Amino acid sequence: MARGQRRERRAKNLLKAELKRKGLTYAQLAEKLATMDIHETERNLNNKISRGGFSAAFLLQCLTAVGTTTLRLDG
C-alpha cells in the first residue's frame, strides 16, 4: 500500500473513531456541520469518509463540529 493511501486510511479511521467515541451518526455530523454553514448530506459524508480522500480542512471542520479539542495520533 502506498504511503498516501496509508495516510488516507489513517485519517478516515481517525474521523470514524471520533464519531464513534462521541456516539454520532453521519446524519448528526451533517446537522452539526450545517450550524457552521458547511452543507453536506449524510450520503455525501458517508461516501467522502469511506473513501478517505478528504482534505485536512474537512477533517478539522468535522472535528470542530463534533467538539473534539484534543487528538492522540500515536498508537
PQR file with spaces between the fields and no chain letter, atoms N, CA, C, O and H, PARSE charges and radii, in Angstrom:
ATOM       1  N    MET     1       0.845   -1.182    0.000 -0.4000 1.5000
ATOM       2  CA   MET     1       0.000    0.000    0.000 -0.0000 2.0000
ATOM       3  C    MET     1       0.890    1.244    0.000  0.5500 1.7000
ATOM       4  O    MET     1       1.848    1.324    0.769 -0.5500 1.4000
ATOM       5  N    ALA     2       0.580    2.197   -0.847 -0.4000 1.5000
ATOM       6  CA   ALA     2       1.357    3.430   -0.958 -0.0000 2.0000
ATOM       7  C    ALA     2       1.223    4.271    0.300  0.5500 1.7000
ATOM       8  O    ALA     2       0.232    4.188    1.024 -0.5500 1.4000
ATOM       9  H    ALA     2      -0.198    2.132   -1.471  0.4000 1.0000
ATOM      10  N    ARG     3       2.226    5.068    0.537 -0.4000 1.5000
ATOM      11  CA   ARG     3       2.246    5.917    1.738 -0.0000 2.0000
ATOM      12  C    ARG     3       1.028    6.833    1.798  0.5500 1.7000
ATOM      13  O    ARG     3       0.434    7.001    2.864 -0.5500 1.4000
ATOM      14  H    ARG     3       3.032    5.135   -0.051  0.4000 1.0000
ATOM      15  N    GLY     4       0.646    7.431    0.657 -0.4000 1.5000
ATOM      16  CA   GLY     4      -0.523    8.305    0.615 -0.0000 2.0000
ATOM      17  C    GLY     4      -1.793    7.570    0.984  0.5500 1.7000
ATOM      18  O    GLY     4      -2.648    8.110    1.686 -0.5500 1.4000
ATOM      19  H    GLY     4       1.128    7.294   -0.209  0.4000 1.0000
ATOM      20  N    GLN     5      -1.921    6.332    0.512 -0.4000 1.5000
ATOM      21  CA   GLN     5      -3.101    5.525    0.835 -0.0000 2.0000
ATOM      22  C    GLN     5      -3.148    5.210    2.322  0.5500 1.7000
ATOM      23  O    GLN     5      -4.221    5.194    2.924 -0.5500 1.4000
ATOM      24  H    GLN     5      -1.226    5.893   -0.058  0.4000 1.0000
ATOM      25  N    ARG     6      -1.994    4.961    2.910 -0.4000 1.5000
ATOM      26  CA   ARG     6      -1.954    4.692    4.357 -0.0000 2.0000
ATOM      27  C    ARG     6      -2.393    5.923    5.142  0.5500 1.7000
ATOM      28  O    ARG     6      -3.098    5.806    6.144 -0.5500 1.4000
ATOM      29  H    ARG     6      -1.122    4.974    2.421  0.4000 1.0000
ATOM      30  N    ARG     7      -1.976    7.097    4.687 -0.4000 1.5000
ATOM      31  CA   ARG     7      -2.371    8.337    5.386 -0.0000 2.0000
ATOM      32  C    ARG     7      -3.862    8.584    5.242  0.5500 1.7000
ATOM      33  O    ARG     7      -4.521    9.001    6.195 -0.5500 1.4000
ATOM      34  H    ARG     7      -1.402    7.191    3.873  0.4000 1.0000
ATOM      35  N    GLU     8      -4.399    8.327    4.044 -0.4000 1.5000
ATOM      36  CA   GLU     8      -5.842    8.493    3.845 -0.0000 2.0000
ATOM      37  C    GLU     8      -6.614    7.543    4.746  0.5500 1.7000
ATOM      38  O    GLU     8      -7.608    7.933    5.359 -0.5500 1.4000
ATOM      39  H    GLU     8      -3.864    7.988    3.271  0.4000 1.0000
ATOM      40  N    ARG     9      -6.160    6.294    4.828 -0.4000 1.5000
ATOM      41  CA   ARG     9      -6.829    5.314    5.688 -0.0000 2.0000
ATOM      42  C    ARG     9      -6.745    5.732    7.148  0.5500 1.7000
ATOM      43  O    ARG     9      -7.704    5.576    7.903 -0.5500 1.4000
ATOM      44  H    ARG     9      -5.353    5.977    4.329  0.4000 1.0000
ATOM      45  N    ARG    10      -5.594    6.264    7.541 -0.4000 1.5000
ATOM      46  CA   ARG    10      -5.435    6.698    8.926 -0.0000 2.0000
ATOM      47  C    ARG    10      -6.363    7.866    9.249  0.5500 1.7000
ATOM      48  O    ARG    10      -6.977    7.898   10.316 -0.5500 1.4000
ATOM      49  H    ARG    10      -4.814    6.392    6.928  0.4000 1.0000
ATOM      50  N    ALA    11      -6.466    8.832    8.323 -0.4000 1.5000
ATOM      51  CA   ALA    11      -7.363    9.971    8.529 -0.0000 2.0000
ATOM      52  C    ALA    11      -8.811    9.500    8.615  0.5500 1.7000
ATOM      53  O    ALA    11      -9.567    9.954    9.475 -0.5500 1.4000
ATOM      54  H    ALA    11      -5.967    8.806    7.457  0.4000 1.0000
ATOM      55  N    LYS    12      -9.193    8.593    7.726 -0.4000 1.5000
ATOM      56  CA   LYS    12     -10.553    8.049    7.723 -0.0000 2.0000
ATOM      57  C    LYS    12     -10.840    7.348    9.052  0.5500 1.7000
ATOM      58  O    LYS    12     -11.891    7.564    9.656 -0.5500 1.4000
ATOM      59  H    LYS    12      -8.579    8.225    7.027  0.4000 1.0000
ATOM      60  N    ASN    13      -9.925    6.524    9.495 -0.4000 1.5000
ATOM      61  CA   ASN    13     -10.126    5.786   10.750 -0.0000 2.0000
ATOM      62  C    ASN    13     -10.158    6.721   11.954  0.5500 1.7000
ATOM      63  O    ASN    13     -10.905    6.489   12.905 -0.5500 1.4000
ATOM      64  H    ASN    13      -9.071    6.348    9.004  0.4000 1.0000
ATOM      65  N    LEU    14      -9.352    7.772   11.915 -0.4000 1.5000
ATOM      66  CA   LEU    14      -9.333    8.743   13.000 -0.0000 2.0000
ATOM      67  C    LEU    14     -10.689    9.437   13.107  0.5500 1.7000
ATOM      68  O    LEU    14     -11.232    9.580   14.202 -0.5500 1.4000
ATOM      69  H    LEU    14      -8.745    7.961   11.143  0.4000 1.0000
ATOM      70  N    LEU    15     -11.230    9.863   11.977 -0.4000 1.5000
ATOM      71  CA   LEU    15     -12.521   10.550   11.987 -0.0000 2.0000
ATOM      72  C    LEU    15     -13.646    9.603   12.393  0.5500 1.7000
ATOM      73  O    LEU    15     -14.515    9.973   13.183 -0.5500 1.4000
ATOM      74  H    LEU    15     -10.789    9.746   11.088  0.4000 1.0000
ATOM      75  N    LYS    16     -13.634    8.385   11.858 -0.4000 1.5000
ATOM      76  CA   LYS    16     -14.662    7.412   12.225 -0.0000 2.0000
ATOM      77  C    LYS    16     -14.605    7.102   13.723  0.5500 1.7000
ATOM      78  O    LYS    16     -15.641    6.971   14.374 -0.5500 1.4000
ATOM      79  H    LYS    16     -12.928    8.085   11.217  0.4000 1.0000
ATOM      80  N    ALA    17     -13.396    6.985   14.261 -0.4000 1.5000
ATOM      81  CA   ALA    17     -13.240    6.689   15.692 -0.0000 2.0000
ATOM      82  C    ALA    17     -13.790    7.831   16.544  0.5500 1.7000
ATOM      83  O    ALA    17     -14.432    7.591   17.567 -0.5500 1.4000
ATOM      84  H    ALA    17     -12.554    7.091   13.732  0.4000 1.0000
ATOM      85  N    GLU    18     -13.539    9.069   16.124 -0.4000 1.5000
ATOM      86  CA   GLU    18     -14.069   10.214   16.875 -0.0000 2.0000
ATOM      87  C    GLU    18     -15.593   10.223   16.855  0.5500 1.7000
ATOM      88  O    GLU    18     -16.229   10.484   17.876 -0.5500 1.4000
ATOM      89  H    GLU    18     -13.018    9.264   15.293  0.4000 1.0000
ATOM      90  N    LEU    19     -16.175    9.939   15.701 -0.4000 1.5000
ATOM      91  CA   LEU    19     -17.639    9.887   15.613 -0.0000 2.0000
ATOM      92  C    LEU    19     -18.183    8.792   16.524  0.5500 1.7000
ATOM      93  O    LEU    19     -19.174    8.994   17.226 -0.5500 1.4000
ATOM      94  H    LEU    19     -15.658    9.726   14.872  0.4000 1.0000
ATOM      95  N    LYS    20     -17.539    7.645   16.510 -0.4000 1.5000
ATOM      96  CA   LYS    20     -17.991    6.529   17.345 -0.0000 2.0000
ATOM      97  C    LYS    20     -17.840    6.879   18.827  0.5500 1.7000
ATOM      98  O    LYS    20     -18.734    6.607   19.629 -0.5500 1.4000
ATOM      99  H    LYS    20     -16.734    7.481   15.939  0.4000 1.0000
ATOM     100  N    ARG    21     -16.710    7.480   19.182 -0.4000 1.5000
ATOM     101  CA   ARG    21     -16.460    7.859   20.575 -0.0000 2.0000
ATOM     102  C    ARG    21     -17.525    8.838   21.076  0.5500 1.7000
ATOM     103  O    ARG    21     -17.938    8.787   22.235 -0.5500 1.4000
ATOM     104  H    ARG    21     -15.984    7.701   18.531  0.4000 1.0000
ATOM     105  N    LYS    22     -17.956    9.719   20.192 -0.4000 1.5000
ATOM     106  CA   LYS    22     -18.980   10.706   20.559 -0.0000 2.0000
ATOM     107  C    LYS    22     -20.397   10.168   20.387  0.5500 1.7000
ATOM     108  O    LYS    22     -21.365   10.824   20.774 -0.5500 1.4000
ATOM     109  H    LYS    22     -17.621    9.761   19.251  0.4000 1.0000
ATOM     110  N    GLY    23     -20.520    8.963   19.799 -0.4000 1.5000
ATOM     111  CA   GLY    23     -21.834    8.363   19.594 -0.0000 2.0000
ATOM     112  C    GLY    23     -22.650    9.075   18.531  0.5500 1.7000
ATOM     113  O    GLY    23     -23.873    9.163   18.645 -0.5500 1.4000
ATOM     114  H    GLY    23     -19.734    8.430   19.485  0.4000 1.0000
ATOM     115  N    LEU    24     -21.985    9.587   17.492 -0.4000 1.5000
ATOM     116  CA   LEU    24     -22.656   10.372   16.463 -0.0000 2.0000
ATOM     117  C    LEU    24     -22.751    9.614   15.136  0.5500 1.7000
ATOM     118  O    LEU    24     -21.864    8.843   14.772 -0.5500 1.4000
ATOM     119  H    LEU    24     -20.992    9.515   17.400  0.4000 1.0000
ATOM     120  N    THR    25     -23.831    9.854   14.443 -0.4000 1.5000
ATOM     121  CA   THR    25     -24.038    9.290   13.108 -0.0000 2.0000
ATOM     122  C    THR    25     -23.618   10.330   12.074  0.5500 1.7000
ATOM     123  O    THR    25     -23.346   11.483   12.408 -0.5500 1.4000
ATOM     124  H    THR    25     -24.552   10.481   14.739  0.4000 1.0000
ATOM     125  N    TYR    26     -23.570    9.905   10.816 -0.4000 1.5000
ATOM     126  CA   TYR    26     -23.272   10.852    9.738 -0.0000 2.0000
ATOM     127  C    TYR    26     -24.373   11.905    9.634  0.5500 1.7000
ATOM     128  O    TYR    26     -24.094   13.065    9.332 -0.5500 1.4000
ATOM     129  H    TYR    26     -23.790    8.969   10.545  0.4000 1.0000
ATOM     130  N    ALA    27     -25.608   11.513    9.879 -0.4000 1.5000
ATOM     131  CA   ALA    27     -26.722   12.470    9.844 -0.0000 2.0000
ATOM     132  C    ALA    27     -26.521   13.546   10.913  0.5500 1.7000
ATOM     133  O    ALA    27     -26.748   14.729   10.658 -0.5500 1.4000
ATOM     134  H    ALA    27     -25.835   10.570   10.124  0.4000 1.0000
ATOM     135  N    GLN    28     -26.103   13.139   12.088 -0.4000 1.5000
ATOM     136  CA   GLN    28     -25.863   14.104   13.168 -0.0000 2.0000
ATOM     137  C    GLN    28     -24.658   14.982   12.851  0.5500 1.7000
ATOM     138  O    GLN    28     -24.655   16.172   13.168 -0.5500 1.4000
ATOM     139  H    GLN    28     -25.919   12.178   12.295  0.4000 1.0000
ATOM     140  N    LEU    29     -23.640   14.404   12.231 -0.4000 1.5000
ATOM     141  CA   LEU    29     -22.485   15.191   11.817 -0.0000 2.0000
ATOM     142  C    LEU    29     -22.918   16.239   10.795  0.5500 1.7000
ATOM     143  O    LEU    29     -22.487   17.390   10.864 -0.5500 1.4000
ATOM     144  H    LEU    29     -23.643   13.438   11.974  0.4000 1.0000
ATOM     145  N    ALA    30     -23.767   15.847    9.849 -0.4000 1.5000
ATOM     146  CA   ALA    30     -24.274   16.791    8.845 -0.0000 2.0000
ATOM     147  C    ALA    30     -25.001   17.955    9.512  0.5500 1.7000
ATOM     148  O    ALA    30     -24.849   19.105    9.101 -0.5500 1.4000
ATOM     149  H    ALA    30     -24.117   14.913    9.792  0.4000 1.0000
ATOM     150  N    GLU    31     -25.783   17.657   10.532 -0.4000 1.5000
ATOM     151  CA   GLU    31     -26.506   18.711   11.261 -0.0000 2.0000
ATOM     152  C    GLU    31     -25.529   19.661   11.948  0.5500 1.7000
ATOM     153  O    GLU    31     -25.698   20.880   11.905 -0.5500 1.4000
ATOM     154  H    GLU    31     -25.907   16.723   10.866  0.4000 1.0000
ATOM     155  N    LYS    32     -24.517   19.098   12.574 -0.4000 1.5000
ATOM     156  CA   LYS    32     -23.531   19.925   13.281 -0.0000 2.0000
ATOM     157  C    LYS    32     -22.729   20.775   12.301  0.5500 1.7000
ATOM     158  O    LYS    32     -22.440   21.938   12.582 -0.5500 1.4000
ATOM     159  H    LYS    32     -24.379   18.108   12.610  0.4000 1.0000
ATOM     160  N    LEU    33     -22.371   20.205   11.160 -0.4000 1.5000
ATOM     161  CA   LEU    33     -21.651   20.971   10.147 -0.0000 2.0000
ATOM     162  C    LEU    33     -22.523   22.102    9.608  0.5500 1.7000
ATOM     163  O    LEU    33     -22.024   23.191    9.325 -0.5500 1.4000
ATOM     164  H    LEU    33     -22.605   19.260   10.932  0.4000 1.0000
ATOM     165  N    ALA    34     -23.820   21.847    9.465 -0.4000 1.5000
ATOM     166  CA   ALA    34     -24.741   22.863    8.949 -0.0000 2.0000
ATOM     167  C    ALA    34     -24.772   24.095    9.855  0.5500 1.7000
ATOM     168  O    ALA    34     -24.951   25.215    9.378 -0.5500 1.4000
ATOM     169  H    ALA    34     -24.225   20.962    9.695  0.4000 1.0000
ATOM     170  N    THR    35     -24.598   23.887   11.154 -0.4000 1.5000
ATOM     171  CA   THR    35     -24.575   25.027   12.074 -0.0000 2.0000
ATOM     172  C    THR    35     -23.332   25.884   11.854  0.5500 1.7000
ATOM     173  O    THR    35     -23.277   27.034   12.289 -0.5500 1.4000
ATOM     174  H    THR    35     -24.452   22.977   11.542  0.4000 1.0000
ATOM     175  N    MET    36     -22.326   25.312   11.169 -0.4000 1.5000
ATOM     176  CA   MET    36     -21.100   26.042   10.832 -0.0000 2.0000
ATOM     177  C    MET    36     -21.162   26.544    9.386  0.5500 1.7000
ATOM     178  O    MET    36     -20.158   26.996    8.837 -0.5500 1.4000
ATOM     179  H    MET    36     -22.370   24.378   10.815  0.4000 1.0000
ATOM     180  N    ASP    37     -22.338   26.461    8.779 -0.4000 1.5000
ATOM     181  CA   ASP    37     -22.563   26.863    7.388 -0.0000 2.0000
ATOM     182  C    ASP    37     -21.773   26.003    6.401  0.5500 1.7000
ATOM     183  O    ASP    37     -21.318   26.478    5.361 -0.5500 1.4000
ATOM     184  H    ASP    37     -23.154   26.094    9.225  0.4000 1.0000
ATOM     185  N    ILE    38     -21.624   24.730    6.755 -0.4000 1.5000
ATOM     186  CA   ILE    38     -20.994   23.731    5.881 -0.0000 2.0000
ATOM     187  C    ILE    38     -22.077   22.713    5.577  0.5500 1.7000
ATOM     188  O    ILE    38     -22.529   21.992    6.466 -0.5500 1.4000
ATOM     189  H    ILE    38     -21.994   24.343    7.599  0.4000 1.0000
ATOM     190  N    HIS    39     -22.486   22.658    4.334 -0.4000 1.5000
ATOM     191  CA   HIS    39     -23.641   21.847    3.971 -0.0000 2.0000
ATOM     192  C    HIS    39     -23.215   20.579    3.242  0.5500 1.7000
ATOM     193  O    HIS    39     -22.771   20.622    2.095 -0.5500 1.4000
ATOM     194  H    HIS    39     -22.118   23.244    3.612  0.4000 1.0000
ATOM     195  N    GLU    40     -23.358   19.465    3.923 -0.4000 1.5000
ATOM     196  CA   GLU    40     -23.055   18.137    3.405 -0.0000 2.0000
ATOM     197  C    GLU    40     -24.241   17.242    3.736  0.5500 1.7000
ATOM     198  O    GLU    40     -24.825   17.351    4.814 -0.5500 1.4000
ATOM     199  H    GLU    40     -23.720   19.430    4.855  0.4000 1.0000
ATOM     200  N    THR    41     -24.594   16.364    2.817 -0.4000 1.5000
ATOM     201  CA   THR    41     -25.660   15.413    3.113 -0.0000 2.0000
ATOM     202  C    THR    41     -25.066   14.213    3.851  0.5500 1.7000
ATOM     203  O    THR    41     -23.858   13.979    3.825 -0.5500 1.4000
ATOM     204  H    THR    41     -24.120   16.275    1.941  0.4000 1.0000
ATOM     205  N    GLU    42     -25.937   13.474    4.498 -0.4000 1.5000
ATOM     206  CA   GLU    42     -25.499   12.254    5.182 -0.0000 2.0000
ATOM     207  C    GLU    42     -24.820   11.319    4.179  0.5500 1.7000
ATOM     208  O    GLU    42     -23.762   10.757    4.460 -0.5500 1.4000
ATOM     209  H    GLU    42     -26.919   13.664    4.519  0.4000 1.0000
ATOM     210  N    ARG    43     -25.435   11.162    3.020 -0.4000 1.5000
ATOM     211  CA   ARG    43     -24.873   10.266    1.997 -0.0000 2.0000
ATOM     212  C    ARG    43     -23.508   10.755    1.518  0.5500 1.7000
ATOM     213  O    ARG    43     -22.583    9.961    1.352 -0.5500 1.4000
ATOM     214  H    ARG    43     -26.295   11.618    2.791  0.4000 1.0000
ATOM     215  N    ASN    44     -23.387   12.059    1.297 -0.4000 1.5000
ATOM     216  CA   ASN    44     -22.113   12.614    0.860 -0.0000 2.0000
ATOM     217  C    ASN    44     -21.027   12.403    1.911  0.5500 1.7000
ATOM     218  O    ASN    44     -19.890   12.068    1.578 -0.5500 1.4000
ATOM     219  H    ASN    44     -24.139   12.705    1.432  0.4000 1.0000
ATOM     220  N    LEU    45     -21.381   12.601    3.182 -0.4000 1.5000
ATOM     221  CA   LEU    45     -20.416   12.368    4.263 -0.0000 2.0000
ATOM     222  C    LEU    45     -19.994   10.907    4.300  0.5500 1.7000
ATOM     223  O    LEU    45     -18.812   10.599    4.449 -0.5500 1.4000
ATOM     224  H    LEU    45     -22.304   12.873    3.453  0.4000 1.0000
ATOM     225  N    ASN    46     -20.954   10.016    4.165 -0.4000 1.5000
ATOM     226  CA   ASN    46     -20.654    8.587    4.164 -0.0000 2.0000
ATOM     227  C    ASN    46     -19.672    8.257    3.044  0.5500 1.7000
ATOM     228  O    ASN    46     -18.676    7.570    3.269 -0.5500 1.4000
ATOM     229  H    ASN    46     -21.915   10.266    4.044  0.4000 1.0000
ATOM     230  N    ASN    47     -19.954    8.746    1.841 -0.4000 1.5000
ATOM     231  CA   ASN    47     -19.080    8.471    0.703 -0.0000 2.0000
ATOM     232  C    ASN    47     -17.697    9.083    0.885  0.5500 1.7000
ATOM     233  O    ASN    47     -16.685    8.423    0.649 -0.5500 1.4000
ATOM     234  H    ASN    47     -20.763    9.304    1.658  0.4000 1.0000
ATOM     235  N    LYS    48     -17.656   10.337    1.301 -0.4000 1.5000
ATOM     236  CA   LYS    48     -16.386   11.054    1.446 -0.0000 2.0000
ATOM     237  C    LYS    48     -15.509   10.394    2.513  0.5500 1.7000
ATOM     238  O    LYS    48     -14.313   10.191    2.305 -0.5500 1.4000
ATOM     239  H    LYS    48     -18.478   10.873    1.492  0.4000 1.0000
ATOM     240  N    ILE    49     -16.109   10.067    3.641 -0.4000 1.5000
ATOM     241  CA   ILE    49     -15.340    9.476    4.737 -0.0000 2.0000
ATOM     242  C    ILE    49     -14.931    8.048    4.391  0.5500 1.7000
ATOM     243  O    ILE    49     -13.818    7.634    4.715 -0.5500 1.4000
ATOM     244  H    ILE    49     -17.081   10.232    3.809  0.4000 1.0000
ATOM     245  N    SER    50     -15.801    7.297    3.745 -0.4000 1.5000
ATOM     246  CA   SER    50     -15.463    5.924    3.355 -0.0000 2.0000
ATOM     247  C    SER    50     -14.287    5.883    2.388  0.5500 1.7000
ATOM     248  O    SER    50     -13.434    4.999    2.476 -0.5500 1.4000
ATOM     249  H    SER    50     -16.705    7.633    3.481  0.4000 1.0000
ATOM     250  N    ARG    51     -14.244    6.845    1.461 -0.4000 1.5000
ATOM     251  CA   ARG    51     -13.118    6.919    0.516 -0.0000 2.0000
ATOM     252  C    ARG    51     -11.837    7.303    1.230  0.5500 1.7000
ATOM     253  O    ARG    51     -10.760    6.807    0.898 -0.5500 1.4000
ATOM     254  H    ARG    51     -14.937    7.562    1.389  0.4000 1.0000
ATOM     255  N    GLY    52     -11.951    8.186    2.211 -0.4000 1.5000
ATOM     256  CA   GLY    52     -10.776    8.618    2.958 -0.0000 2.0000
ATOM     257  C    GLY    52      -9.993    9.716    2.270  0.5500 1.7000
ATOM     258  O    GLY    52      -9.048   10.236    2.861 -0.5500 1.4000
ATOM     259  H    GLY    52     -12.826    8.590    2.481  0.4000 1.0000
ATOM     260  N    GLY    53     -10.334   10.091    1.063 -0.4000 1.5000
ATOM     261  CA   GLY    53      -9.575   11.090    0.324 -0.0000 2.0000
ATOM     262  C    GLY    53     -10.092   12.497    0.521  0.5500 1.7000
ATOM     263  O    GLY    53     -10.392   13.186   -0.453 -0.5500 1.4000
ATOM     264  H    GLY    53     -11.103    9.668    0.583  0.4000 1.0000
ATOM     265  N    PHE    54     -10.202   12.932    1.754 -0.4000 1.5000
ATOM     266  CA   PHE    54     -10.704   14.279    2.035 -0.0000 2.0000
ATOM     267  C    PHE    54      -9.559   15.169    2.498  0.5500 1.7000
ATOM     268  O    PHE    54      -8.488   14.692    2.874 -0.5500 1.4000
ATOM     269  H    PHE    54      -9.958   12.372    2.545  0.4000 1.0000
ATOM     270  N    SER    55      -9.810   16.459    2.461 -0.4000 1.5000
ATOM     271  CA   SER    55      -8.767   17.428    2.809 -0.0000 2.0000
ATOM     272  C    SER    55      -8.585   17.535    4.326  0.5500 1.7000
ATOM     273  O    SER    55      -9.440   17.138    5.117 -0.5500 1.4000
ATOM     274  H    SER    55     -10.680   16.846    2.155  0.4000 1.0000
ATOM     275  N    ALA    56      -7.442   18.085    4.682 -0.4000 1.5000
ATOM     276  CA   ALA    56      -7.177   18.363    6.100 -0.0000 2.0000
ATOM     277  C    ALA    56      -8.193   19.366    6.630  0.5500 1.7000
ATOM     278  O    ALA    56      -8.611   19.284    7.785 -0.5500 1.4000
ATOM     279  H    ALA    56      -6.748   18.408    4.039  0.4000 1.0000
ATOM     280  N    ALA    57      -8.586   20.307    5.787 -0.4000 1.5000
ATOM     281  CA   ALA    57      -9.583   21.300    6.203 -0.0000 2.0000
ATOM     282  C    ALA    57     -10.903   20.618    6.553  0.5500 1.7000
ATOM     283  O    ALA    57     -11.535   20.959    7.553 -0.5500 1.4000
ATOM     284  H    ALA    57      -8.247   20.374    4.849  0.4000 1.0000
ATOM     285  N    PHE    58     -11.321   19.653    5.726 -0.4000 1.5000
ATOM     286  CA   PHE    58     -12.558   18.915    6.004 -0.0000 2.0000
ATOM     287  C    PHE    58     -12.436   18.154    7.320  0.5500 1.7000
ATOM     288  O    PHE    58     -13.371   18.157    8.120 -0.5500 1.4000
ATOM     289  H    PHE    58     -10.808   19.377    4.913  0.4000 1.0000
ATOM     290  N    LEU    59     -11.316   17.514    7.552 -0.4000 1.5000
ATOM     291  CA   LEU    59     -11.094   16.787    8.805 -0.0000 2.0000
ATOM     292  C    LEU    59     -11.221   17.741    9.994  0.5500 1.7000
ATOM     293  O    LEU    59     -11.890   17.423   10.978 -0.5500 1.4000
ATOM     294  H    LEU    59     -10.556   17.512    6.902  0.4000 1.0000
ATOM     295  N    LEU    60     -10.586   18.901    9.906 -0.4000 1.5000
ATOM     296  CA   LEU    60     -10.652   19.864   11.001 -0.0000 2.0000
ATOM     297  C    LEU    60     -12.071   20.397   11.192  0.5500 1.7000
ATOM     298  O    LEU    60     -12.506   20.606   12.324 -0.5500 1.4000
ATOM     299  H    LEU    60     -10.043   19.159    9.107  0.4000 1.0000
ATOM     300  N    GLN    61     -12.786   20.615   10.105 -0.4000 1.5000
ATOM     301  CA   GLN    61     -14.178   21.065   10.213 -0.0000 2.0000
ATOM     302  C    GLN    61     -15.015   20.036   10.958  0.5500 1.7000
ATOM     303  O    GLN    61     -15.794   20.385   11.844 -0.5500 1.4000
ATOM     304  H    GLN    61     -12.432   20.445    9.185  0.4000 1.0000
ATOM     305  N    CYS    62     -14.855   18.780   10.600 -0.4000 1.5000
ATOM     306  CA   CYS    62     -15.615   17.712   11.262 -0.0000 2.0000
ATOM     307  C    CYS    62     -15.257   17.601   12.733  0.5500 1.7000
ATOM     308  O    CYS    62     -16.141   17.482   13.581 -0.5500 1.4000
ATOM     309  H    CYS    62     -14.221   18.496    9.880  0.4000 1.0000
ATOM     310  N    LEU    63     -13.970   17.638   13.039 -0.4000 1.5000
ATOM     311  CA   LEU    63     -13.540   17.525   14.435 -0.0000 2.0000
ATOM     312  C    LEU    63     -14.052   18.702   15.255  0.5500 1.7000
ATOM     313  O    LEU    63     -14.451   18.530   16.407 -0.5500 1.4000
ATOM     314  H    LEU    63     -13.252   17.734   12.350  0.4000 1.0000
ATOM     315  N    THR    64     -14.045   19.880   14.675 -0.4000 1.5000
ATOM     316  CA   THR    64     -14.579   21.060   15.357 -0.0000 2.0000
ATOM     317  C    THR    64     -16.081   20.905   15.572  0.5500 1.7000
ATOM     318  O    THR    64     -16.593   21.207   16.650 -0.5500 1.4000
ATOM     319  H    THR    64     -13.721   20.020   13.740  0.4000 1.0000
ATOM     320  N    ALA    65     -16.779   20.438   14.553 -0.4000 1.5000
ATOM     321  CA   ALA    65     -18.239   20.287   14.623 -0.0000 2.0000
ATOM     322  C    ALA    65     -18.651   19.331   15.744  0.5500 1.7000
ATOM     323  O    ALA    65     -19.669   19.549   16.401 -0.5500 1.4000
ATOM     324  H    ALA    65     -16.363   20.193   13.677  0.4000 1.0000
ATOM     325  N    VAL    66     -17.865   18.276   15.963 -0.4000 1.5000
ATOM     326  CA   VAL    66     -18.252   17.298   16.982 -0.0000 2.0000
ATOM     327  C    VAL    66     -17.654   17.613   18.350  0.5500 1.7000
ATOM     328  O    VAL    66     -17.866   16.876   19.312 -0.5500 1.4000
ATOM     329  H    VAL    66     -17.038   18.099   15.429  0.4000 1.0000
ATOM     330  N    GLY    67     -16.895   18.727   18.430 -0.4000 1.5000
ATOM     331  CA   GLY    67     -16.390   19.164   19.723 -0.0000 2.0000
ATOM     332  C    GLY    67     -15.100   18.513   20.167  0.5500 1.7000
ATOM     333  O    GLY    67     -14.791   18.499   21.359 -0.5500 1.4000
ATOM     334  H    GLY    67     -16.722   19.325   17.648  0.4000 1.0000
ATOM     335  N    THR    68     -14.348   17.977   19.237 -0.4000 1.5000
ATOM     336  CA   THR    68     -13.064   17.378   19.586 -0.0000 2.0000
ATOM     337  C    THR    68     -12.041   18.486   19.801  0.5500 1.7000
ATOM     338  O    THR    68     -11.825   19.325   18.927 -0.5500 1.4000
ATOM     339  H    THR    68     -14.599   17.988   18.269  0.4000 1.0000
ATOM     340  N    THR    69     -11.417   18.479   20.968 -0.4000 1.5000
ATOM     341  CA   THR    69     -10.430   19.517   21.277 -0.0000 2.0000
ATOM     342  C    THR    69      -9.015   18.971   21.345  0.5500 1.7000
ATOM     343  O    THR    69      -8.048   19.726   21.242 -0.5500 1.4000
ATOM     344  H    THR    69     -11.592   17.797   21.678  0.4000 1.0000
ATOM     345  N    THR    70      -8.890   17.656   21.520 -0.4000 1.5000
ATOM     346  CA   THR    70      -7.564   17.040   21.536 -0.0000 2.0000
ATOM     347  C    THR    70      -7.624   15.716   20.781  0.5500 1.7000
ATOM     348  O    THR    70      -8.659   15.051   20.733 -0.5500 1.4000
ATOM     349  H    THR    70      -9.675   17.042   21.603  0.4000 1.0000
ATOM     350  N    LEU    71      -6.491   15.355   20.196 -0.4000 1.5000
ATOM     351  CA   LEU    71      -6.372   14.089   19.466 -0.0000 2.0000
ATOM     352  C    LEU    71      -5.091   13.399   19.872  0.5500 1.7000
ATOM     353  O    LEU    71      -4.076   14.051   20.119 -0.5500 1.4000
ATOM     354  H    LEU    71      -5.650   15.895   20.235  0.4000 1.0000
ATOM     355  N    ARG    72      -5.134   12.088   19.942 -0.4000 1.5000
ATOM     356  CA   ARG    72      -3.921   11.295   20.131 -0.0000 2.0000
ATOM     357  C    ARG    72      -3.618   10.649   18.798  0.5500 1.7000
ATOM     358  O    ARG    72      -4.433    9.898   18.262 -0.5500 1.4000
ATOM     359  H    ARG    72      -5.958   11.559   19.742  0.4000 1.0000
ATOM     360  N    LEU    73      -2.454   10.938   18.270 -0.4000 1.5000
ATOM     361  CA   LEU    73      -2.066   10.390   16.981 -0.0000 2.0000
ATOM     362  C    LEU    73      -1.159    9.182   17.104  0.5500 1.7000
ATOM     363  O    LEU    73      -0.905    8.502   16.109 -0.5500 1.4000
ATOM     364  H    LEU    73      -1.792   11.548   18.706  0.4000 1.0000
ATOM     365  N    ASP    74      -0.669    8.901   18.289 -0.4000 1.5000
ATOM     366  CA   ASP    74       0.185    7.716   18.459 -0.0000 2.0000
ATOM     367  C    ASP    74      -0.687    6.491   18.686  0.5500 1.7000
ATOM     368  O    ASP    74      -1.820    6.581   19.157 -0.5500 1.4000
ATOM     369  H    ASP    74      -0.875    9.453   19.097  0.4000 1.0000
ATOM     370  N    GLY    75      -0.127    5.362   18.339 -0.4000 1.5000
ATOM     371  CA   GLY    75      -0.820    4.085   18.568 -0.0000 2.0000
ATOM     372  C    GLY    75      -2.028    3.983   17.822  0.5500 1.7000
ATOM     373  O    GLY    75      -2.723    2.970   17.908 -0.5500 1.4000
ATOM     374  H    GLY    75       0.794    5.289   17.956  0.4000 1.0000
